[in-house]
Amino acid sequence: MEYNFLHDKHWETQDYLLYIYDVIADMPRKADQYNLTSVTLKFDNEEAAHSFESAEDMFDWMDKNGYHETSVKMFVSHMFFSLLSDFCFYLYESLSCAERGKVSVAYSLLRKPIRDNLLYLEWLLDDSEEFYSTFMTKSAEQYDVASKKIFDESRIQKIMDSAAEKTYMGENLNKNNLVYTLRFNNKELIGLPRIWSQSMHLVTTFSRNYLTAQGNLNFIFADSDNWNEYWDYYYLVMPMLITYSLEICEALFISITDVTELELLFNRSVRYAKYGKISPDFDSAKKIEKEPYKILDLAKETGTNIFLTCDHCNKRVLISHELMNGIINNWSIKCTECLEELSVCKYILGIEVTENNLI
């Protein structure tokens, strides 16, 4: 895709960021499509059913009447998709502003989703019971992730480390606490808190790490070199941050809905093939850049074929090497049955394997 204001050196990265955004944003859409926030309760008798229907707080009722696991499950689903929708609102606007050169606004909009929303999602993944109990029974101060007294450096790192362990590649992306440093370290020059503070305040005097110079205002009198430096830095750090965000979201998503091993492998291999193209120095991504094609080769060796389900005609679309190349390098592919454009910017479900003689 071509962009009007963005330097062409960032076009491929912007394409990737928008692709990952679309995959993340597709998860709340699938929640509505598959009704993933609903849970079925089976009551022992009509009295229990009437008691539940008249309860002021259904979570409290479930906790007191032997349905605690169901209550936590419902809470996780509702909290995940609610936080994620808010995450997407801010993230999209940040990406849009960055594309149009509104650099300080892009950074300002990035703070809430990347620092706060994502930390709540990590906490939800790390220890849903603790999150549930704190949210339901304690004051808002106790679950305010902006409170350095409650969520100090060690607690945040513990949450991040534990959550990353439950993802596919989260630990690799946060190697040497890099993702933590970018999001929370206000002392390191590479940390975003310095830029966030300057982008949201004209004058910053509360930290010696990003004091406003005498006779200056933050971001107001920046020359073109300063602007380009901040602009370049946005596209340097965002691929890692948004890819890590998807790792956390995917782990929560697959805990809520049924995703087959093949669908997991397919989605992961495709997105890291895309990531490998813009981050050639990321070893783990580079190693699996050819994995999508290897999946097809393995299917051929075992006498099987892999299909996608078309959103338009609901028919199966055979994934060939040519079609896989289109999935990795483009926003959409053409359905071989109805010839409609089929978007691949989503979390792809409906992947099937069929033996050759059953086609």
N, C-alpha and C positions, 0 to 999 in steps of 0.2 A: 504494500500500500504506500502511496505517496502522501506526504504531509506538507501543508502550506508554509508553516513557520518553523517546524523542527528541522534541524540540520540532518542531512541525509545519512550521516554516520550513526544516527540514533534510530533510524527507521526500523531496522530489523529488531532492535531491542524493544521499541514501542509495540511492534506487532506481537512480540512474545508476551509482553506485559498485559496487553489487551486479551490475548488468548488465555492466559492463566486467570485473569479476572473473569472472563466468560465461564471458564470451568468452575470457578468458585461460586459465581452468581447462579449457576445452573442448579446448585444443590438446594437452595430454597424453592426454586421452581419445581424441582422433583418432589419436595416435601408436599407441595400442594397437589401435584399430579398423582402421587401415590399415597396421599393422606398419611404421611409419616409421623405426624404429631399426635395421632389418635392411638389410644390404647383401649382394648376391650377388657372390661371387668366382668367376671362371672360371680354372681352373688349366690350365697347358700339358700337364701329365702327372699320373699318379697319385702319383708320388714327391713332387711339390710339394704335392699335396693331403694326403698323409700327414704331410709335414713341418709343414704349417699346423696340422693337428689335434693334433699332439703338442707344439706350441709352448706355452711357459709364458706368454708375453705376445704376444697376437695382433697388437697394434699394433706392437710391436718387430719381429715377423716380417714384417709387411707393409712396414714401412719399409726393411728390408734385402733384400726380394725383389721390388722394383719395383711395389709397390702403395701407395705413399705417398699419392697423391691419394684413394684409397679409404679409407685409414686415417684421414685428416683428416676426410673426409666422415662416416665412422662416428662419429668422436670428437665432431664438432659436433652431430650428431643426439642422441647419448647424453647429452652434457653439457647441451645445451639443455633437453631434456625433464626431466632430473634436477634441474637448478637451478630450472626453472619449477615443478615439483611442490612443491619446498620453499618457493619464493616464495609459492605459493598457500596453503599451510598457514598461514603466518604472517599473510598479508594478510587472509584470511577472518576469523581470530580477532580481528585488529585492528578490522576493520569491525564485527564482532559486538559487541566491547566498547564501541566508540564509540556504537553504537546504544543500548546499555543504560546509558550514562553512566559506564562505567569508563574515564575519560579518560586517566589516567596509564598504565594497562595498555595501552590502545589505542596510545598513542604508543610505549611500550616495545616492543611487538610489531611496530611499523612499521619500526624501525631496521634490522633484519637484511635484510628483503626489499628495501626501498627504497634503502638505502645499499650493502649488500654484494652480494646476489644480482643486483640490477639492474646493478651495475657489471661483474660477471663476464659477464653477458649482453651488455652493451655492448662489452666487450673481445672476446668471441666474435664479435660482428658486425663490429667494427672490423678485427681482424686475427686470424683463426682460426689461421693458421700460427704466429704468435708465441705465442698462447695454448697451442696444441698443443705446441710445442717446449719452452716454459717448464714446462708441467705434466708433460711426459713425461721431461724430462732434467735439471731443476734442482730444488733443494730447495724445500720448501714456503714458506720465507721469501720466495722470489723471486716467488711468485704469491699472496702474502698481501695482499689489497687494503686491509687495515686498517693496513698498514705505511706510515707517512708518509715513511719513508726510500726505499722502493721506489716507492710510488704517491704522489708529491707532487702538489701542486695543478696544475702544468703538465701532468703526464702524465694525470691524471684528466680534465682539460679537453680534452686532445687526443683521448683515447679517446671521450669523450662527443660531441665535435664531429664526429669521423669517423663514429661510429655513427649519429648523427642525420642526417647527409647521406644515409645509405642507407635512410632511412625516408620515409614519405609526408608527415608533418607534424611530425616531431620537431624540426626546426630552428625552426619557428614557435613551438612550445611552449617551447623553451629560448632564446627570444629574450632578448638581453642577459644570457645565462647565468643565467636565473631558476631553471631546474630544478637547475642546479649549486649555486646559492646556497642553495636550500631544503635540499638533501641534504648539502652538505659545508661550508658556510661557518659557522664557529662564532663569528664576530665580528659578523655582521649580526643584528639582532634578529629578522628574518624567518626566519633559518636554523633548521632543525629540530635540529641538533646540541645547541643550548642546551637545548631541551625534552627531548631524549632523555637527556641527562646528568642532568637534574633528575628525570626520571621513573624512572630506574634507580638513582639514588643518593640517599640521604636527605640527605647533606651533600656539596656540591661545592666544593672549595677549589683545584683544580688549574688553573683558568682564571679570570681576572678578569672575563671576559665573562658568567659565570653563577655568581658566588659566592653561597653560601648566606648569607643575612643573619644577623647575630648574634641568637641567641634564636629561631631558626627551623629548621624541617626542610622539605626540598623536598616540595611537594604535600601535606604532612600537615596544616598549619594553614590551608590555602587556604579563603577564604570563597566563598560562592556566586557572587559576581561574578568571582573568579579562575577558578573552575571553568568558568563559562559562557564566559569569554574564551578559555580553552584549547579548549573544546568547539567554539565557533564557528570558531576558527582551523583546527581539524582539517578541517572541512567547507569551508573556504575554499581550502586548499592541495591537498587530496586529489584533486579532479577533474582538476587539471592533472597531478599526479604519476602517477595511475593511467592517464590517457590517454596520457601519454608512455611509460609502461611497455608499454602495448599496442602502441605504434608500434615499439618495439624488438623485442618478441615477434613481431609480424607479419612484420617483415623477415626474422627468422631462420626463422620457420615457412614462409614461401613459398620460402625457399631450399632447404628440405628436401622439401616436397611440391608437387604440381602444383595450382596455383590459377589459374583462368582470369582474363583481364582483366575480364570481366563480374563474376565473383565478387569480385574485388578492389574494383572500383568500387562494387558493391552494399554490401559490408560497410563500406567506408570512408564512403560517403555516409550510411548509416543511423546509424552511431555518431556522426558529427559533427552530424547532425541532432538527435540526442539531446543531444549536448554543447552545441549552440547554445541549447537550451532553458534550461539552467542557467547558461550562461556567455555571456550576451548581449553582453558587451563584447569577446569574443574575435572579432575581425574575420574571421579566416580561417574560423572555424566558422560564423559568421553567413552568410557568402557562400554556403556550400554546404548551408545548412539545407533548401533546397528541391530539392537535387540528386536525392534519391531519386524525387521526382515527375517531375523532368525526364527521368530515365531512361525512365520509363513513357511519357511524351509522345513522346520520340524513337522508342521502339519502335513506337508507334502510327503515327507519321508514315512509318516505313519498312515498314509492313505486317507487323510481327512482334508476338509476345507473349512475355512473360517468365514463367517458371514456377519455383516451388520444388518440391522433392521431399519429400513427407510421410514422416516417420520411421516412422509407424504402418502406413500402407497402401501406401507406396512409389509412390503415384500422383502425377502432376503437379498442382500447385495454381497456377492462374492468379493472378498478382499484379495486382490492380486498384488504383486509387487508394484505395479503401476499405480493402483489405487492407494496402496500404503504410502507411496512417494507423495501422492497428492495430500494425504492426511497429514503428513509431517511438514510439508512445505507450503500448504495453503490454508485458507480459512474454511474452505468447503470442498466437497467432491460432488460429482454428478452421479445420481442414482442410475445404475445401468438398466433398471426396469422402467421407471417412469420418466427418466431424464431430468428430474427436478434437482435443484441444488440442495445438497444435504450438508448442513453445518456440522463441522467437527469441533467447534469451539464450545464444548460442553463436556460433562462427565458422561462418557459413552457407556450406556447399558444396552442390553438386548443383543449381545454377541453370542453366536452359536457355533458349534462345531458339528459337522455332518460328514459321515464317510462318503468317499467319492462315488460309490455305487448307489448312494441314496439321493443324489442330487436330482 
